[in-house]
Amino acid sequence: MNIHIRNARLDEYNTAEAIMKQVHQMHVDWRPDIYKNCESVFPQEMYMQAVKDKTFFVAEYEEHVAGILFIIYRHIQSPNQVTRNTIFIDSMAVDEKYRGKGIGHAFFDFLKEMQLQKGYDGIELQVNARNKAAYKMYTDYGFTDKSINMELL
């Protein structure tokens, strides 16, 4: 497999932003009542901080940045929940010209290894209800439903 996951670099912001915009546009198309077109999907300051924190990764495919992954380490502790440490996938996107090449699965393999190394309890994410392709990829990989967000308009 020609997929390599690594920490993002500061000079890759424009590429990461372009990939994020592709996914954001799908959200705008599905739910224009919630999402809108905007100049920047992922502010450069946030990107720079995530790169410094080593929580933003890229997938290289045939020496091109083909996907991005932004994670958050979560420590859950409350009187009525079991204390847990999880890796939360805040954003994951694959450039449309590289979809279907196993990049999403490579990201998950990378995160599973990270989870084992850090001793974390799980990996979590949210998916837009209309993003059937992403939902299928997640469930095919082994993710299960944890909760369902609902709305009344």
C-alpha positions as CSV (number, residue, x, y, z in Angstrom):
1,M,0.0,0.0,0.0
2,N,1.4,3.4,-0.9
3,I,-0.2,5.2,2.0
4,H,1.9,6.9,4.7
5,I,0.4,8.6,7.7
6,R,2.5,11.3,9.3
7,N,2.3,14.6,11.3
8,A,1.2,17.5,9.2
9,R,3.6,20.3,8.5
10,L,2.9,24.0,8.8
11,D,3.5,24.6,5.1
12,E,0.6,22.2,4.2
13,Y,-2.2,24.4,5.4
14,N,-3.5,25.3,2.0
15,T,-3.7,21.6,0.9
16,A,-5.4,20.7,4.2
17,E,-7.9,23.6,3.9
18,A,-8.7,22.6,0.3
19,I,-9.5,19.0,1.3
20,M,-11.6,20.3,4.3
21,K,-13.5,22.5,1.9
22,Q,-14.5,19.6,-0.3
23,V,-16.1,17.8,2.7
24,H,-17.7,21.1,4.0
25,Q,-19.3,21.6,0.6
26,M,-21.0,18.2,1.0
27,H,-22.4,19.4,4.3
28,V,-23.6,22.7,2.7
29,D,-25.3,20.8,-0.1
30,W,-27.0,18.4,2.4
31,R,-28.0,21.0,5.0
32,P,-28.0,24.6,3.7
33,D,-30.2,25.4,6.7
34,I,-27.3,24.7,9.0
35,Y,-24.0,25.0,7.0
36,K,-22.9,27.9,4.8
37,N,-20.1,28.6,2.4
38,C,-17.3,30.4,4.2
39,E,-13.8,31.7,3.4
40,S,-12.1,29.3,5.7
41,V,-13.3,26.0,7.0
42,F,-10.4,25.3,9.4
43,P,-8.8,28.6,10.6
44,Q,-5.1,28.8,10.1
45,E,-4.4,29.6,13.8
46,M,-6.2,26.4,14.8
47,Y,-4.3,24.4,12.2
48,M,-0.9,25.8,13.4
49,Q,-1.8,24.9,17.0
50,A,-2.9,21.4,16.0
51,V,0.4,20.9,14.1
52,K,2.4,22.1,17.1
53,D,0.3,19.8,19.4
54,K,0.8,16.9,17.0
55,T,-2.9,16.3,16.6
56,F,-3.2,17.0,12.9
57,F,-2.0,14.3,10.5
58,V,-1.9,13.8,6.7
59,A,-2.1,10.7,4.6
60,E,0.4,10.7,1.7
61,Y,-0.6,8.6,-1.3
62,E,1.9,8.3,-4.1
63,E,3.8,11.3,-2.5
64,H,0.7,13.6,-2.5
65,V,-1.3,14.7,0.5
66,A,-4.5,12.8,-0.1
67,G,-6.2,13.0,3.3
68,I,-6.3,14.9,6.6
69,L,-7.0,13.8,10.2
70,F,-7.5,16.1,13.2
71,I,-7.9,14.5,16.6
72,I,-8.7,15.5,20.1
73,Y,-7.6,13.6,23.2
74,R,-10.5,13.4,25.6
75,H,-10.5,12.6,29.3
76,I,-14.0,11.8,30.5
77,Q,-14.6,11.9,34.2
78,S,-17.8,12.5,36.0
79,P,-19.7,11.1,39.0
80,N,-22.1,9.2,36.8
81,Q,-19.7,7.9,34.1
82,V,-16.8,5.5,34.0
83,T,-13.6,7.4,33.7
84,R,-12.2,7.0,30.1
85,N,-9.6,8.4,27.8
86,T,-10.6,8.5,24.2
87,I,-9.2,9.7,20.9
88,F,-11.9,11.7,19.2
89,I,-11.8,12.2,15.5
90,D,-12.8,15.8,15.1
91,S,-12.2,15.9,11.3
92,M,-11.2,13.3,8.8
93,A,-11.3,14.0,5.0
94,V,-9.9,12.4,1.9
95,D,-9.4,14.4,-1.3
96,E,-12.1,13.3,-3.7
97,K,-9.6,12.2,-6.3
98,Y,-8.2,9.7,-3.8
99,R,-11.3,8.3,-2.3
100,G,-11.8,4.5,-2.4
101,K,-8.1,3.8,-2.1
102,G,-8.0,2.7,1.5
103,I,-6.9,6.0,3.0
104,G,-9.7,6.1,5.6
105,H,-8.9,2.6,6.7
106,A,-5.2,3.5,6.9
107,F,-6.1,6.4,9.2
108,F,-8.1,4.0,11.4
109,D,-5.2,1.5,11.5
110,F,-2.9,4.4,12.5
111,L,-5.3,5.5,15.3
112,K,-5.8,1.9,16.6
113,E,-2.0,1.7,17.0
114,M,-1.9,5.1,18.7
115,Q,-4.7,3.9,21.0
116,L,-2.8,0.8,22.0
117,Q,0.5,2.8,22.5
118,K,-1.2,5.4,24.7
119,G,-3.4,2.9,26.6
120,Y,-6.6,4.8,25.6
121,D,-10.0,3.2,26.0
122,G,-11.5,3.9,22.5
123,I,-11.7,5.9,19.3
124,E,-14.9,8.0,18.7
125,L,-16.3,10.2,16.0
126,Q,-19.5,11.8,14.8
127,V,-20.9,11.4,11.3
128,N,-23.5,13.5,9.4
129,A,-26.7,11.4,9.1
130,R,-26.7,12.1,5.3
131,N,-23.2,11.0,4.8
132,K,-24.1,7.4,4.0
133,A,-20.7,6.6,2.3
134,A,-18.8,7.6,5.4
135,Y,-21.2,5.8,7.8
136,K,-20.7,2.6,5.7
137,M,-17.0,3.0,5.8
138,Y,-17.0,3.4,9.6
139,T,-19.3,0.5,10.2
140,D,-17.4,-1.7,7.8
141,Y,-14.3,-1.0,9.8
142,G,-16.0,-1.9,13.1
143,F,-17.4,1.3,14.5
144,T,-20.7,0.9,16.2
145,D,-23.5,3.4,17.0
146,K,-23.0,5.1,20.4
147,S,-25.7,7.8,20.3
148,I,-28.0,9.5,17.9
149,N,-28.4,13.3,17.6
150,M,-31.9,14.3,16.8
151,E,-33.6,17.6,15.9
152,L,-37.1,19.0,15.7
153,L,-37.5,21.8,13.2
